[in-house]
Amino acid sequence: MVSRHKVTITDIAEHVGMTNMTVSRALNNPDKVKVATREKILAAAKELGYVPNAFASHLRSRKNRLIGLVTASVDNPFYSEVIKAVSRAAEERDYTIILIDTDGSPQREEVAIETLLSYQVAGIILSPVSDAAAYHPAYLDRLRATRLPVVMLDRTLNVSDFSRVVLDNHLAGSLLGELLVKKDIRRVLALTGPRDSRITQDRLIGLKTAFDVAGVSLVVEQRPGDYTLQPAYRDMADYLRQGKLPEAVFGFNQLITLGAMRALHDARVSRDDVMVLGVDRLPYADIFEVSVPCAAHDTYRLGHEAFHILFEQIEDPMAASREVVISATLISSGGN
């Protein structure tokens, strides 16, 4: 099959014997070009089969009405409500969202920031690939130099000069810890995010604190992962192959909990024998009559607050950075 040549402004310019600038002006700002010149260029464009780049035109027309939203993984159901909230709030203010998924890659995150800066976005909502204290990406200095409004969401970099909207991770761990105490459970397998993740650390501390407050001993074994399903499945399956069976499995996010449940199912371990609980609701679990206790967060509010803080800082560049914390609620019956 013969590939189709994409006709460019340069092709038209060569065809009519004019400069690229004149052709571009005739196509994008026709009122600034003489009628005869414009008609000649438009006729050539039609003859050659020129198709304008609608996306580029849109970006030009929306200059400074663009918001960048950078997430670590759109596969994570956690982000679906966040993206919906940011998109709707932006639409209300006549802004357009550019969504970039970094897929957990620091290199892609670096490129994402540079891309958004090149589009001259009005601000960025950023959920970094890591919230480890040692993670200090090079693009931080670029963002500071541009004085661009930035709001960090959920995962945060270890800096104090950017606003943030975060979850109360200590409370989430504590609420589930209190539930385990009430259920008289003492041996827990914690499938967590990375060991150096501050979210992981806060949820684990919250879990242990609940047992300390109750004066009850806790035996917890931590298996760190990366907040995705496959490592959680692997760790749960490996644990079971060793002939171990905890009283409860605590998944530190939705994907981890789902990975653990899949491994238990494949190993034919009844959930009557092992309690499964986790942070945030499992999507559509109620359809299958699956009940998983959880510490749930209002993720729609998370995204909504992030946009409105960003909008405040776009409107007032002198606005001080601030933090909003989204609380957790215990849902002991699970589901949606």
C-alpha positions as CSV (number, residue, x, y, z in Angstrom):
1,M,0.0,0.0,0.0
2,V,1.4,3.4,-1.0
3,S,1.7,5.7,2.0
4,R,-0.2,9.0,1.7
5,H,2.0,12.1,1.8
6,K,0.8,14.6,4.3
7,V,0.6,18.0,2.6
8,T,2.3,20.8,4.6
9,I,2.3,24.6,4.5
10,T,5.8,24.3,3.0
11,D,4.3,22.2,0.1
12,I,1.7,24.9,-0.6
13,A,4.3,27.7,-0.4
14,E,6.5,25.9,-3.0
15,H,3.5,25.3,-5.2
16,V,2.4,29.0,-5.3
17,G,5.9,30.5,-5.0
18,M,5.4,32.3,-1.8
19,T,6.8,32.2,1.7
20,N,5.7,29.9,4.5
21,M,4.7,32.9,6.5
22,T,2.4,34.2,3.8
23,V,0.7,30.8,3.4
24,S,0.3,30.4,7.1
25,R,-1.2,33.8,7.4
26,A,-3.7,33.1,4.6
27,L,-4.8,29.9,6.2
28,N,-5.0,31.1,9.8
29,N,-5.5,34.9,9.6
30,P,-7.1,35.4,6.1
31,D,-8.1,39.0,6.8
32,K,-4.4,40.0,6.9
33,V,-3.8,38.8,3.4
34,K,-4.8,40.4,0.0
35,V,-7.8,38.8,-1.5
36,A,-6.0,37.7,-4.7
37,T,-3.2,36.2,-2.7
38,R,-5.6,34.5,-0.3
39,E,-7.7,32.9,-3.1
40,K,-4.6,31.6,-4.9
41,I,-3.3,30.0,-1.7
42,L,-6.7,28.5,-0.7
43,A,-7.1,27.1,-4.3
44,A,-3.6,25.5,-4.0
45,A,-4.4,24.0,-0.6
46,K,-7.6,22.4,-2.0
47,E,-5.8,21.1,-5.1
48,L,-3.0,19.5,-3.1
49,G,-5.4,18.1,-0.5
50,Y,-4.1,20.1,2.5
51,V,-5.8,19.2,5.8
52,P,-5.2,21.7,8.6
53,N,-4.1,20.5,12.0
54,A,-7.2,21.1,14.0
55,F,-5.5,20.2,17.3
56,A,-2.7,22.8,16.8
57,S,-5.2,25.4,15.9
58,H,-7.2,24.7,19.0
59,L,-4.1,25.0,21.1
60,R,-3.3,28.3,19.6
61,S,-6.8,29.6,20.2
62,R,-6.8,28.3,23.8
63,K,-3.5,29.8,24.8
64,N,-3.4,30.3,28.5
65,R,-6.7,28.4,28.9
66,L,-5.0,25.0,29.2
67,I,-4.5,23.0,32.3
68,G,-2.0,20.1,32.5
69,L,-3.0,17.0,34.5
70,V,-0.2,14.5,35.0
71,T,-1.0,11.2,36.6
72,A,1.2,8.2,37.4
73,S,-1.3,5.6,35.9
74,V,-4.7,6.1,34.3
75,D,-5.1,2.3,34.7
76,N,-5.6,2.9,38.4
77,P,-9.4,3.3,39.1
78,F,-8.4,5.8,41.8
79,Y,-7.7,8.4,39.1
80,S,-11.0,8.0,37.2
81,E,-13.0,10.1,39.6
82,V,-10.1,12.5,40.0
83,I,-9.9,13.1,36.2
84,K,-13.7,13.5,36.0
85,A,-13.7,16.1,38.8
86,V,-10.8,18.1,37.3
87,S,-12.3,18.0,33.8
88,R,-15.8,19.2,35.0
89,A,-14.4,21.9,37.2
90,A,-12.1,23.1,34.4
91,E,-15.0,23.2,31.9
92,E,-17.0,25.4,34.3
93,R,-14.2,27.9,34.2
94,D,-13.7,27.6,30.4
95,Y,-10.4,25.7,30.7
96,T,-9.3,22.7,28.7
97,I,-7.4,19.7,30.2
98,I,-4.3,18.1,28.7
99,L,-4.0,14.7,30.4
100,I,-0.7,12.9,30.4
101,D,-0.1,9.4,31.8
102,T,3.5,8.8,32.9
103,D,2.9,5.1,33.5
104,G,5.1,5.3,36.6
105,S,8.2,6.4,34.6
106,P,10.4,9.3,35.9
107,Q,11.6,9.9,32.3
108,R,8.1,10.2,31.0
109,E,7.2,12.5,33.8
110,E,10.2,14.7,32.9
111,V,9.0,14.8,29.2
112,A,5.4,15.5,30.4
113,I,6.4,18.6,32.3
114,E,8.5,19.9,29.4
115,T,5.6,19.2,27.0
116,L,3.1,21.1,29.1
117,L,5.5,24.0,29.5
118,S,5.9,24.1,25.7
119,Y,2.1,24.4,25.4
120,Q,2.2,27.4,27.8
121,V,-0.3,25.9,30.1
122,A,-1.8,28.1,32.8
123,G,-1.1,25.6,35.5
124,I,-0.3,22.0,36.3
125,I,-2.0,19.4,38.6
126,L,0.7,16.8,39.3
127,S,0.5,13.3,40.8
128,P,4.2,12.3,40.7
129,V,5.5,8.8,40.1
130,S,7.0,8.7,43.6
131,D,6.4,10.3,46.9
132,A,9.6,9.0,48.4
133,A,11.5,11.7,50.4
134,A,14.6,11.2,48.3
135,Y,12.8,11.7,44.9
136,H,13.8,15.1,43.7
137,P,13.2,15.4,39.9
138,A,15.2,17.9,37.9
139,Y,12.0,19.5,36.5
140,L,11.4,21.1,39.9
141,D,13.8,23.9,39.2
142,R,12.2,24.4,35.7
143,L,8.8,24.8,37.3
144,R,10.1,27.2,39.9
145,A,11.8,29.3,37.3
146,T,8.6,29.7,35.3
147,R,6.6,30.5,38.5
148,L,3.8,28.3,37.1
149,P,1.0,27.4,39.5
150,V,1.4,23.8,40.5
151,V,-0.9,21.7,42.7
152,M,0.3,18.2,43.8
153,L,-2.4,15.6,44.1
154,D,-2.3,12.4,46.3
155,R,1.4,11.7,45.9
156,T,3.5,14.7,46.8
157,L,7.1,15.7,46.3
158,N,9.2,16.5,49.4
159,V,9.0,20.3,48.9
160,S,7.0,23.0,50.7
161,D,6.5,25.6,48.0
162,F,3.7,23.9,46.0
163,S,0.1,23.5,47.1
164,R,-1.2,20.0,47.6
165,V,-4.4,18.0,48.0
166,V,-3.7,14.8,49.9
167,L,-5.5,11.9,51.6
168,D,-5.5,11.4,55.4
169,N,-3.4,8.2,55.1
170,H,-2.8,7.8,58.8
171,L,-6.5,7.9,59.4
172,A,-7.2,5.3,56.7
173,G,-4.7,2.9,58.3
174,S,-6.1,3.6,61.7
175,L,-9.7,3.0,60.8
176,L,-8.9,-0.4,59.3
177,G,-6.7,-1.2,62.3
178,E,-9.6,-0.5,64.6
179,L,-11.8,-2.8,62.6
180,L,-9.2,-5.6,62.8
181,V,-9.0,-5.2,66.6
182,K,-12.8,-5.5,66.8
183,K,-12.6,-8.7,64.6
184,D,-10.1,-10.1,67.1
185,I,-7.5,-10.4,64.3
186,R,-3.8,-10.3,65.2
187,R,-1.9,-11.6,62.2
188,V,-2.0,-9.4,59.2
189,L,-0.3,-9.5,55.8
190,A,0.2,-5.9,54.6
191,L,0.6,-5.6,50.8
192,T,1.8,-2.1,50.5
193,G,3.3,0.4,48.0
194,P,7.0,1.0,48.0
195,R,8.7,0.8,51.3
196,D,10.0,4.4,51.0
197,S,6.6,5.8,50.0
198,R,5.3,8.2,52.6
199,I,1.8,7.1,51.8
200,T,2.7,3.6,52.6
201,Q,4.5,4.6,55.8
202,D,1.6,6.7,57.0
203,R,-1.0,3.9,56.4
204,L,1.2,1.4,58.1
205,I,1.8,3.6,61.1
206,G,-2.0,4.2,61.3
207,L,-2.6,0.4,61.4
208,K,0.0,-0.1,64.1
209,T,-1.3,2.8,66.1
210,A,-4.8,1.4,66.3
211,F,-3.5,-1.8,67.9
212,D,-1.2,0.2,70.3
213,V,-4.1,2.4,71.4
214,A,-6.2,-0.8,72.0
215,G,-3.3,-2.4,73.9
216,V,-3.5,-5.4,71.6
217,S,-0.4,-7.1,70.0
218,L,-0.1,-7.2,66.3
219,V,2.0,-9.4,64.0
220,V,2.2,-7.7,60.7
221,E,4.3,-8.8,57.7
222,Q,4.9,-6.2,55.0
223,R,5.3,-7.1,51.3
224,P,6.1,-3.9,49.5
225,G,5.0,-3.4,45.8
226,D,4.3,-0.5,43.6
227,Y,0.6,0.2,44.0
228,T,-0.3,-2.0,41.0
229,L,-2.1,-5.3,40.6
230,Q,0.5,-7.7,39.3
231,P,3.2,-7.4,42.1
232,A,0.4,-7.8,44.7
233,Y,-0.8,-10.9,43.0
234,R,2.7,-12.3,42.8
235,D,3.5,-11.5,46.5
236,M,0.2,-13.0,47.7
237,A,0.6,-16.1,45.6
238,D,4.2,-16.5,46.8
239,Y,3.1,-16.1,50.4
240,L,0.5,-18.8,50.0
241,R,2.9,-21.2,48.3
242,Q,5.0,-21.1,51.5
243,G,2.1,-22.6,53.3
244,K,1.3,-19.5,55.2
245,L,-2.2,-18.2,55.8
246,P,-2.7,-14.8,57.5
247,E,-5.9,-14.0,59.4
248,A,-6.3,-10.9,57.2
249,V,-4.8,-9.3,54.1
250,F,-4.6,-5.5,54.0
251,G,-4.3,-4.1,50.5
252,F,-2.9,-0.5,50.5
253,N,-4.9,0.5,47.4
254,Q,-7.6,-0.8,45.1
255,L,-5.3,-2.5,42.6
256,I,-3.3,-4.2,45.4
257,T,-6.5,-5.5,47.0
258,L,-7.7,-6.9,43.7
259,G,-4.3,-8.6,43.1
260,A,-4.5,-10.2,46.5
261,M,-8.1,-11.4,45.9
262,R,-7.2,-12.9,42.5
263,A,-4.3,-14.8,44.1
264,L,-6.5,-16.1,46.9
265,H,-9.1,-17.2,44.3
266,D,-6.6,-19.0,42.1
267,A,-5.2,-20.8,45.2
268,R,-8.8,-21.8,46.1
269,V,-8.6,-20.0,49.5
270,S,-12.0,-19.1,50.8
271,R,-12.5,-15.6,51.9
272,D,-14.2,-17.1,54.9
273,D,-10.7,-18.2,56.0
274,V,-8.9,-15.0,55.3
275,M,-10.3,-11.5,55.7
276,V,-9.5,-9.1,52.9
277,L,-9.7,-5.3,53.5
278,G,-8.1,-2.3,51.9
279,V,-7.9,1.4,51.2
280,D,-10.7,2.7,48.9
281,R,-13.6,1.0,47.4
282,L,-13.3,-1.7,44.8
283,P,-15.0,-0.5,41.6
284,Y,-18.3,-2.4,40.7
285,A,-17.7,-5.0,43.5
286,D,-21.3,-4.9,44.4
287,I,-22.3,-6.2,41.0
288,F,-20.6,-9.5,41.9
289,E,-21.9,-9.3,45.5
290,V,-18.4,-9.0,46.8
291,S,-18.0,-7.2,50.1
292,V,-14.6,-5.8,51.1
293,P,-14.3,-3.5,54.1
294,C,-12.4,-0.4,53.2
295,A,-11.3,3.1,54.3
296,A,-12.9,5.1,51.5
297,H,-11.9,8.6,50.3
298,D,-14.0,11.1,48.3
299,T,-11.7,11.0,45.2
300,Y,-14.0,13.3,43.3
301,R,-13.5,15.9,45.9
302,L,-9.8,15.3,45.7
303,G,-9.8,16.4,42.1
304,H,-12.3,19.2,42.6
305,E,-10.2,20.7,45.4
306,A,-7.0,20.4,43.3
307,F,-8.5,22.4,40.4
308,H,-9.9,25.1,42.6
309,I,-6.6,25.7,44.4
310,L,-4.9,25.8,41.0
311,F,-7.5,28.3,39.7
312,E,-7.0,30.5,42.8
313,Q,-3.3,30.6,42.1
314,I,-3.8,31.3,38.4
315,E,-6.1,34.2,39.3
316,D,-3.8,35.5,42.1
317,P,-0.1,34.7,41.5
318,M,0.7,36.0,45.0
319,A,-1.6,33.4,46.7
320,A,0.2,31.4,49.3
321,S,0.6,27.6,48.8
322,R,-1.7,25.6,51.0
323,E,-2.7,22.0,51.8
324,V,-6.1,20.3,51.8
325,V,-6.5,16.9,53.4
326,I,-9.3,14.6,52.4
327,S,-10.5,12.4,55.2
328,A,-11.3,8.7,55.2
329,T,-14.5,6.9,56.1
330,L,-14.8,3.3,57.2
331,I,-17.1,1.2,55.1
332,S,-17.2,-2.1,56.9
333,S,-19.5,-3.8,54.4
334,G,-17.3,-2.9,51.3
335,G,-18.7,-2.7,47.8
336,N,-19.8,0.6,46.2
